[in-house]
């Protein structure tokens, strides 16, 4: 039975052996060998191969036949070849280029490397699974403004813009808006969007434009209710990736371990003790830095634990909107293999206390009137979290740099392309 196919893709390699010519065509699914034997295919097609260069893009129609010696055990014998567009020579980068900056400068070429493409196939599946989870659990998807009048996560990390002659800022997080919605009846919401952080760090896990997944839910009893959603979401994602991305994981040499539920909860004080035993002295009230996070990650990895919450953070290091019970807060973080991927908690919903905490943290409540007003007319107890989608993908694939999972990363050095 004839097996007529149409393949659209780029030339990876051309080879000529006298009366036999081959080229390898690459597309989103893999590579296919196209074989042209003089006398079997039309002369004009045979001659065309001599003018072909790597990365020209073509549409090839013909018969797909079994061929033991060809990659994937099949070869295409063409009836027609349409040259859609030719590639200039020399190429700006080679497949598998190792200079990261150059790769990012020519990202569209870099992505033709199937290993790089696989990272973004996994990323796409992670985001699809996130959507699926929220739909299954009855959350409303919302969009909050990117142009905002105030930030919620501390003033230093904002990107100012000029908005009709006034100063405004790019969204640092949907925090204030998702909380205001808790007074609305949209009582379980989620959002995916870009958030902007003017962070001048050069680390494995910081970029200036991130993809954030945010959740907020009303009528909760405590931060436990929120943590159950976080772990349910991350579990759903890892289970789905391990099932649906087998080829990509194999190509990238990554193994996904589906975690058991519930994830361990480690009290902040307990983490300090674990670090102390390791000879790492941290004063009560300090936040964990990258070194401490990695240390804890290594300790837990020995027990086969890759995902774990840090709970009961000191009130002094959590933002104003987190509910405080004296010196401990109801804020938590979720770490994945030694890296924070989420922070969240129960929020303070009592206006008088919230205003007091804001003042004690040096914030001017008048600047947040639009937000505080929402607490005057029946604001239920609520909580939520923000999950860095880029870091989730990075840790699933064990990649050393977050820029590997972002198509066009924004950093202090990168604005183009
Ligand atoms: P936070 O500021 O901790 O919390 O951000 C939440 C998650 O977003 C990711 N993230 C980043 N990823 C890469 N580069 C960055 N510069 C960066 N900054 C943050 C991390 C982090 O855990 N409003 C709160 C969340 C909440 O309480 O609902 C917030 O934004 O994975």
Boltz pocket constraint, residues with backbone or C-beta under 6 A from the ligand:
constraints:
  - pocket:
      binder: B
      contacts: [[A, 153], [A, 172], [A, 173], [A, 174], [A, 175], [A, 197], [A, 199], [A, 205], [A, 206], [A, 207], [A, 208], [A, 210], [A, 212], [A, 214], [A, 215], [A, 334], [A, 340], [A, 341], [A, 342], [A, 343], [A, 344], [A, 345], [A, 384], [A, 385], [A, 386], [A, 387], [A, 388], [A, 389], [A, 390], [A, 391], [A, 402]]
      max_distance: 6.0
